[in-house]
Amino acid sequence: MITVFGSINLDLVVAVPRLPRAGETVSGPDHQMFPGGKGANQALAARRAGSAVTMISAVGQDAFADLALRNLREADVDLSGIRSLPGTTGIALIGIDPAGENQIIVASGTNARVDAEWLSEVLIPNGILLLQGEIPFTENVTSMQMAKAEGSRVIWNPAPVPEGNLRAALEATDVLVVNESEAALIAASLGLAGEPEAFLAHFASDGHVAVVTQGSQGIVADDGNGPVRIGAPKIEAVDTTGAGDAFCGALASALDRNIPFPRALREGIAAGALACTVTGAQTSAPHHEDIMRLADQIL
């Protein structure tokens, strides 16, 4: 089983002819609303990829709460651990250009008040705790330590990379998933070289697994046996917003189903690629059969 401890947002998305520069206003013809938040996105992605998923988080007591939870509820994600707190549900403001690139501003809302102690009744031996970077870092670290004490594996996608000393979190992480810019930030904070192979070698050398995603170039990963590169399938990108979350959710699901690591990576790559072909961070999360079909084609 996968437990996701992370953010829940409502995404307000505007398609624009180009992304604005600092101080500039760029208009789009309309806007759309999608359930989002990196925690919720990855929970839905893992559920659609084939795993039982429990979500631990919080929403506000406002009109956005039910909208933000809609997709998780329809996918049968266990929401019994969601708290309804006074205040506002998290919001993400997203601009998307014709190439599918995006700019995102997030208002944390009740995501800033989640508590790792909410996990005390749901962590289990041999389970997976899946974490991101949109909730307070101290709560993430505490939740990692709780998971390790229970015998659960920790998968951490530090997006965004938190400020402060990351060493305790990295030591408690079994599988680290970052993109190239996140890898560079973490490497700089530890005084390491920024290129992916050096970063991976440092992290994987003590038995941990690390993955650096590289967009259309695929991924490079190291499970302690040296770096492995796997390319991404060619797709026509519409919206890249949910690609990383789809990768993390599908990878977690594959590991939860005890799929060998090389195949698990291919399922993550397939999910991330498929997510780029549909608008919306959650609506784009692919289903198990589609992931399997594309993963079979990735060499």
N, C-alpha and C positions, 0 to 999 in steps of 0.2 A: 504493500500500500504506500501511496505517496501522500505526505502531508506538506501543504504549501503554506508558508508563513510569509505574507507579503501584502502588497498594496492592492486596493480596489479603487478604480476611478471610473468616471464617465468621460469619454473622449469627445471633444467637439472638434470636428475635422473640416477644414476648408481647402478645397483644391484651388491653387493659385497658378498664374502663368509662370512665376518664378518666386523663389524664396526671398524675403525682404532682407536688405542690409540694415545695419544699426540705424535707428531713427527713421526708417522708411515704412510707409504704409503701402501694401499691395492688396488689391481687392480680388475676391473670387466671386463667382456667380451665386453660390449657395453654401449651406453648411449641412453636415450630417452629424448625428449623435450615435456613438457606439460604446457599449460597455468596454472598459479597459482597466489599466493598472497592470504593471508587470507581474505582480503576484497572481491576479485573476487571469491574465492572459496565459501564463504558464500552467495554471491549474486546469484551464479549459483545454489547452493543447495536450496536456498529459492524459486527460480524460478521453478526449477524442482519439488519442493514439492507442488507447486500449487498457488503461490502468484505472483502478479505484483511487479516487482522490478526495481528500478532506482539505478544506480551505479554512485557515484561521486568520481572521482579520477584523476590521471594523468598518462600518459605514455610518454616515450621519443620519440625523432625524430630519431629513429634508426630502424634497421631491425627486432628487436624483438617486436615492438609495435603491429603490426597486428597479429602476432602469439599469443601474450598474450591476445588479445581481442577476438580471434576466437570463443571460446565456448560461451562466453557471447552473442556475436552477433547472433550465431546460435540458442540460447535459447530464443531470443527476450527479453533480458534484455535491458532496456532503457539506452543507452550509450550517450545520448545527453549532459550529464554533465561531460563527460571525456575530460580533457584538454590534448593537445599535446604540451609538453614543450621542449625547447632545453635541450639536455642531454640524458641520457640513461634510458631505461626501467628497472625496478627492476628485479633482477635475484636471484634465489635460487638454491644453489648447494646441492643436496640431495643424500646421500648414504643409501641404504636399504639392510638389511641382510636377510637371508633365513626365519627368523621368522617374518619378516614384520616390525621390529624395524628400526628406522631411526636416522640419524644425519643430521642437516640442517645448512648451512651458507647462510645468506641473504645479498645481496648488495642492499641497498634501492633505489638508482637511484632517479627518479622523485617522488617516494613516500614520500621522505623527504621534498617536497616542496608543498604539498597539502595545501589548504586554506579553513578553515571552512566557510568563507563567500560565497563559491560556493554553499552552501546549502540554501541560503536565498530565492531562488525561488521555492524550491521543498518540504520543510517541510510543513506538513498539520496537522490539528487537527485530533486526533485519528489514526494517522499513526504510523509507527514504524521506529526508527533510529537504525540501527544495526552497531556496532563498534567493532574493534579489537585493537591490540596493535602495528601494524607495521607502523603507521604514527606518526608524532610528537604528543606527549602527550598534549601539549598546544592546538593543533587544535582539538583534541578529546574533551577536556574539554569545549572549546568554542562551539563546535557543540552540546554537551549535553545541555548546557544552552540555546542555540537557540531552540533546540527541545522542551525543557520544556516550554519555552515561547510560543511556537506554539501549545501546547497541545498534542505533540507526546510522545509516550512511548520510553524509551531508553533501549536497550539491549546491554550490554557490555561484550565482551569476551576479557579480558586484556591478550592477548597472543602475544608477551611476556609481562610480567608485567613491566610497566614503572618505572623508578626511580623517586623519589621525593614524594611530599605529595599527597596521593591518596584520601584524605577525600572529597574534592569537587566533584571529579568524582564519588565516591561511593554514595554520597548523591544525585546526579542527576540520578543515575542508577535505573531503575525500575526492571530489571531482570539482575542479574549478573551470568555469566557462567564461571567457572574456573575448571581446573583439580586439582588434589591433590597437586602437587608441586606449582602451582600458588596460591592456597588457603594458603599454608604454607608461601609463600613469603609475601602475603598481610597481613596475620595475624601477621607476625613478624614486618612488618612496622607499624602496629597499636598497637603493644604490647599485642596481643591476643594469646590465646592457639592455636596451629596449627592443632589440630584434626578437621575433617570436621564438626562434630556436633556443636562444640563450635563456629567455624567460622560462620556457618549458623545461629545459634541462635543470634549472634551479629548483623549480617546484616539484617536478616528478622524481627527482633524485632520491627523495626519502620515502618513496612508496605511494605518493599521491598521484592523481591523474590530472592533467591540465589540457585544455583545448583552447586554441585561439581561432576564432572565426574570422574569415577574410572575405565576406560578401560573395560576389560572383566568382571569386577564386577558390572557394571551398573552405577547407579547414586545415590546420596543422595541429597535431595532437601528440602527446607523449604519455605513456603509461609506465614509464620507467625503463622501457626497452629502446629508447631513441625516438626521434621525431618521425611521424608518419603524415604524409600529405594526401588528402583526398579532394579531388576537384568537385565543383558543383555542376549540376546539369544546366544546360542552356534553357533559359526561360525568358519570357517577355514581361519585365517588371511593370507592375501597375502601382504598387504601394509597398515599400519596404518596412513599414512601421512595425509589423508583428513578426518579422522574419526571425529575429534573435529569440523571441519568446517561443515561437513554434519549435525552433531547434532545441531549446532547453527542455521544453515539455516532452517532446518526442524522445529525446535522449534519455531523460529520466524514466519515461515509460518503458523504453527498451531495457534499461538496466533493472528496473523493477520486475520485468518479466524474465530476468536472467539471460538476456540475449548477449552473446559475446561482444566485447567492446568494439572490434572493427565493424561489425554489422550495426551495432547501436549508433555509431557515428554516422553511418550511411542513412539510417532512418532519420536521424536528426537533420542531416543535410537535405534529405528529400522533403521533410516537413517545412524547413526554412525556405526552400525554393518554391514550394507550392504556395506558401503564405504570401509571397511577393506577387502572385498573380490575381489577388483579390484585395479590394479596398477594406480597410478596417483591421485593427490588431487582433480582434477575436473572431469576427466573421471569416477571416482568412485562415484560421487554424484548420488544417486538413484532417480528414478522418483516416482511421487505421488502414482501410483497404487501399486508399489512394497513396498513403505513405509507403506501404509495402510494394505497390506496383512500381513506383518511381525508384525506391531504394534498390530494387532488383537490377536496375539499369545503371547504377553508379559503380564504376570500377574502382 
